[in-house]
Amino acid sequence: MKAIQYRTVGEGPELVEIDTPEPGPGQIRLKVTAAGLCHSDWFVMGLPAEQYTYGLPLTLGHEGVGVAEKLGDGVEGIELGATYAIYGPWGCGQCHACAQGAENYCARAEELGIHPPGLGAPGAMAEYVIVDDARHLTPLGDLDPVETVSLTDAGLTPYHAIMSSKDKLFAGSTAVVIGTGGLGHVGIQVLRAVSPATVIALDITEEKLALAREVGAHHALMSDESAIGEIRRLTGGRGAEAVFDFTGVQPTLDIARQVVATDGDIQIVGIGGGLLPTGFFSTPFGASVRAPYWGTRSELMEVLALARTGSVGVHVERYSIDEAVDAYTRLHDGKVQGRAVVVL
């Protein structure tokens, strides 16, 4: 089968031919219909050899949708021929977090060598993918696989961050979204769907700010020092009750620190490598700083429910698997508008 793999540290992804995998006991083989590209893939491929721990070769793709095509022994509750979305942050299924469906915070995954597809386990950027357990599949129903696949990360991750700050998003509140790309443009829609907050979006190009306005931002500002004073002006001087940084580089974290309100939340979603000191004389009194990771199984169901109502959608650029390497180059160069999806 065709697959997109990372095979050499320091190099980019490659299109290769590999054997079609067979499902073991309890496993499900999906015939992949769509797989999403993510900046996290480039984060992994950009790690130096001494920090790279994901194994080689690595089939990429932690956003996946496919048709259940073959079941391993003992699998129950999965219908052959039905379409499923893959819940990516696999856990042990037995710890306290996993018992709540929060496998994204599994206490034992690292100890047991459990890795997400595309981030340690073979991913969905291939014609077939193995899913380790039926609980990691969510029925897609009548949703379009290509339009939906990125919601498994680009929808689930902002939804999880936003819902964990829900108590700050009251009527009259303000939420700032920094970075309106793959995750941020979905985050704006989630905010509009689940809260009455005024949404202020920040980015570095007019094209991305136009997308932010299109998907529901009340205000769209250039992401520079001028945004700090403008956000203070728009909020009557108090700042934003919640700031969601989908970039995570040092300049955006510096903006987040200066615009968050007293007792507000800063959610660092992006993995840009910036660091934010917190405490007296750094962040406002009562302000919380959090680095959320992915989301829970039930939250994925909720995100897909929002998609069914038309409240949340993804701006998609479509590519064939033969074009996937070029798509990764476009993603690396910041040329993708919204989310890039490989259609199989």
C-alpha positions in Angstrom: 0.0 0.0 0.0 1.0 3.6 -0.4 2.0 5.5 2.8 3.7 8.8 3.7 6.5 8.1 6.1 9.2 9.9 8.0 12.3 7.7 7.5 15.4 9.7 8.1 16.0 12.2 10.9 16.5 15.6 9.5 14.8 14.8 6.2 11.2 15.4 5.1 8.4 13.0 4.5 8.5 10.4 1.7 5.9 8.6 -0.4 6.7 4.8 -0.1 5.2 1.4 -0.7 4.8 -0.8 2.4 3.0 -4.0 3.3 -0.7 -3.8 4.1 -1.0 -4.4 7.9 -3.1 -7.1 9.4 -5.3 -6.5 12.5 -4.4 -8.5 15.6 -6.8 -9.5 18.4 -8.9 -6.6 19.4 -7.7 -4.4 16.5 -9.6 -2.9 13.6 -8.2 -2.2 10.1 -9.6 0.9 8.4 -9.5 1.6 4.7 -8.5 5.3 5.0 -10.7 7.8 3.2 -9.1 11.0 4.5 -6.1 12.0 6.6 -5.1 15.4 7.9 -1.8 17.2 7.9 -0.7 19.0 11.0 2.1 21.3 12.1 2.8 18.8 14.9 4.1 16.5 12.2 6.7 19.0 11.3 7.5 19.5 15.0 8.3 15.8 15.2 10.3 15.8 12.0 12.2 18.9 13.1 13.5 17.3 16.3 17.3 16.5 16.4 18.3 12.9 16.6 19.0 13.1 20.4 15.4 14.2 21.1 13.6 12.1 18.5 11.8 9.2 20.3 9.0 8.2 17.8 10.7 5.4 16.0 11.6 5.0 12.3 10.2 4.6 9.8 7.1 6.4 11.1 3.9 6.5 9.0 2.5 10.0 9.6 -1.1 11.1 10.1 -2.7 11.5 13.5 -6.0 12.8 12.0 -7.8 9.9 10.3 -11.1 8.7 9.0 -11.8 5.4 7.3 -14.2 2.5 6.7 -14.0 -0.5 8.9 -12.7 -3.1 6.5 -11.4 -6.0 8.7 -11.8 -6.9 12.3 -9.3 -8.8 14.6 -10.5 -11.5 16.9 -12.7 -10.4 19.7 -13.7 -7.0 18.3 -17.3 -6.1 19.2 -19.4 -3.0 18.4 -17.8 -2.1 15.1 -19.8 -2.5 11.9 -17.9 -3.6 8.8 -18.4 -1.0 6.0 -19.3 1.8 8.4 -17.2 5.0 8.5 -15.4 6.0 11.7 -13.2 8.9 13.0 -10.1 7.9 14.9 -9.7 9.2 18.4 -6.0 9.9 18.5 -4.6 10.2 22.0 -4.6 6.5 22.9 -4.2 5.6 26.6 -4.2 2.4 28.7 -8.0 2.4 29.2 -7.7 1.6 32.9 -6.3 4.5 34.8 -8.4 7.2 36.5 -8.1 9.6 33.5 -8.9 6.9 30.9 -11.9 5.8 33.0 -13.3 9.3 32.4 -12.5 9.1 28.7 -9.6 11.5 29.1 -7.0 9.3 27.5 -5.2 12.4 26.4 -4.0 12.6 30.1 -3.4 8.8 30.6 -1.1 8.3 33.5 0.5 5.2 32.1 0.8 5.6 28.3 4.5 6.5 28.3 5.3 3.7 30.8 3.4 1.2 28.7 4.8 2.4 25.3 1.4 3.5 24.0 1.6 6.1 21.3 -0.9 7.9 19.1 -1.2 7.0 15.5 1.2 9.1 13.5 3.1 10.1 16.6 4.7 6.8 17.5 2.3 4.2 16.2 1.7 3.8 12.4 -0.6 6.7 11.3 -3.4 7.3 8.9 -1.4 8.8 6.1 -1.7 5.5 4.2 -4.2 3.5 2.4 -4.9 1.4 5.5 -4.4 1.9 9.2 -4.7 -0.3 12.3 -6.7 1.1 15.3 -5.8 -0.6 18.5 -9.2 -0.7 20.2 -12.9 -0.2 19.3 -13.1 2.5 22.0 -10.8 4.7 19.8 -13.4 4.8 17.0 -16.3 7.2 16.8 -19.0 6.7 14.2 -19.0 9.4 11.5 -22.6 8.8 10.3 -23.6 11.2 7.5 -20.7 13.6 8.0 -18.3 14.1 5.0 -15.0 12.4 5.8 -12.8 15.0 4.1 -14.6 17.9 5.7 -14.6 16.2 9.1 -11.2 14.4 9.5 -9.3 17.5 10.8 -11.9 17.9 13.6 -10.2 14.9 15.3 -7.4 17.2 16.2 -7.9 20.7 14.8 -11.4 20.6 16.2 -11.0 18.5 19.3 -7.9 20.4 20.6 -9.4 23.9 20.6 -12.7 22.5 21.9 -11.0 20.9 24.9 -9.1 24.1 25.7 -12.2 26.3 25.3 -14.4 24.0 27.4 -11.8 24.0 30.2 -12.2 27.8 30.3 -15.9 27.8 29.9 -16.5 29.5 33.3 -14.6 32.5 32.0 -16.7 32.9 28.9 -19.7 34.6 30.4 -21.9 37.2 28.7 -19.9 40.3 28.3 -16.5 38.5 28.4 -13.8 38.6 25.7 -11.8 35.8 24.2 -8.6 36.4 22.3 -7.6 33.8 19.6 -3.9 34.1 18.6 -3.2 32.3 15.3 -6.1 31.7 13.0 -4.7 28.8 11.0 -5.6 25.1 11.2 -6.6 25.1 14.8 -7.4 28.8 15.4 -10.0 29.2 12.7 -11.9 26.2 14.2 -11.4 27.6 17.7 -13.2 30.8 16.6 -16.2 28.8 15.5 -16.2 26.8 18.7 -16.2 30.0 20.8 -19.1 31.4 18.8 -21.0 28.1 19.1 -20.6 27.5 22.8 -20.2 30.9 24.4 -21.5 34.5 24.3 -18.0 35.9 24.4 -16.7 38.6 22.1 -14.0 37.0 19.9 -10.8 39.0 19.0 -8.6 37.2 16.5 -4.9 37.9 15.9 -2.6 36.8 13.0 0.2 38.1 10.9 -1.4 38.3 7.4 -4.5 40.0 6.1 -5.4 36.7 4.3 -5.6 34.9 7.6 -7.4 37.7 9.3 -10.0 37.6 6.5 -10.6 33.9 7.2 -11.0 34.8 10.9 -13.7 37.3 10.1 -15.3 34.8 7.7 -15.7 32.2 10.4 -17.0 34.5 13.0 -14.4 36.7 14.8 -15.9 40.0 15.9 -12.6 41.8 15.6 -9.4 40.8 13.7 -6.1 42.5 14.4 -2.5 42.2 13.3 -0.5 40.1 15.8 2.0 42.7 16.9 2.5 45.2 19.8 -0.3 47.4 18.5 -2.8 44.6 19.3 -2.1 45.0 23.0 -3.4 48.6 23.3 -6.3 47.8 20.9 -7.5 44.8 22.9 -7.3 46.9 26.1 -9.3 49.6 24.3 -11.9 47.1 23.1 -12.3 45.7 26.6 -12.6 49.0 28.4 -9.1 48.5 29.8 -9.7 45.2 31.6 -8.3 42.8 29.1 -9.5 39.4 27.9 -11.0 36.8 30.3 -9.5 34.0 28.1 -6.6 34.0 25.7 -6.1 31.0 23.4 -2.6 31.0 21.8 -2.6 28.5 18.9 0.9 29.5 18.0 2.9 29.3 21.2 6.0 31.3 20.1 7.6 33.7 22.4 6.2 36.9 20.8 2.6 35.6 21.0 3.0 34.5 24.6 4.3 37.9 25.5 1.1 39.4 23.9 -1.1 36.9 25.8 0.5 37.9 29.1 -0.1 41.6 28.5 -3.8 41.2 27.4 -5.2 38.7 29.8 -7.5 40.1 32.4 -7.2 39.7 36.2 -8.4 36.2 37.1 -8.3 35.3 33.4 -7.0 32.2 31.6 -4.2 31.8 29.2 -4.3 28.5 27.2 -1.1 27.7 25.4 -2.2 25.4 22.7 0.5 25.9 20.1 3.8 24.1 20.4 6.0 27.0 19.1 8.4 26.6 22.0 7.8 29.8 23.8 7.8 29.9 27.6 5.5 32.1 29.9 6.6 32.8 33.4 3.7 33.2 35.8 3.4 34.6 39.3 3.4 37.9 41.1 4.7 40.8 38.9 4.5 38.6 35.7 0.8 37.7 35.1 -2.2 39.5 36.6 -3.6 38.4 40.0 -5.5 35.2 39.7 -4.5 34.5 36.1 -4.1 30.8 35.2 -1.7 29.5 32.6 -2.4 26.1 31.1 -0.9 23.9 28.3 -3.9 21.6 27.3 -3.3 18.5 25.2 -5.8 17.2 22.6 -9.1 16.3 24.2 -11.3 13.5 25.6 -13.3 10.8 23.8 -16.6 12.4 24.8 -15.4 15.8 23.6 -14.7 14.3 20.2 -18.4 13.2 20.1 -19.4 16.7 21.0 -17.2 18.3 18.3 -18.8 16.0 15.7 -22.2 16.9 17.0 -21.4 20.6 16.5 -20.3 19.7 12.9 -23.7 18.0 12.3 -25.5 21.2 13.2 -23.3 23.2 10.9 -21.9 25.2 13.8 -18.3 24.1 13.2 -16.5 23.4 10.0 -12.9 23.3 8.6 -11.5 25.2 5.6 -10.0 22.4 3.7 -7.3 22.1 0.9 -7.5 18.7 -0.7 -4.6 16.6 -2.0 -4.1 13.1 -3.3 -1.6 10.8 -1.5 0.7 11.3 -4.5 0.6 15.0 -3.7 1.0 14.7 0.0 4.8 15.4 0.1 4.2 18.7 -1.7 1.3 19.4 0.7 3.7 19.0 3.6 6.1 21.5 2.0 3.2 24.0 1.6 2.3 23.5 5.2 5.9 24.0 6.3 6.1 27.2 4.3 2.9 28.6 5.8 1.0 28.5 2.5 -1.9 26.3 3.6 -5.1 28.2 4.3 -7.0 26.3 7.0 -6.2 22.6 7.0 -4.6 20.3 4.4 -6.3 16.9 3.9 -5.1 13.9 1.9 -8.0 12.2 0.2 -7.7 8.5 -0.5 
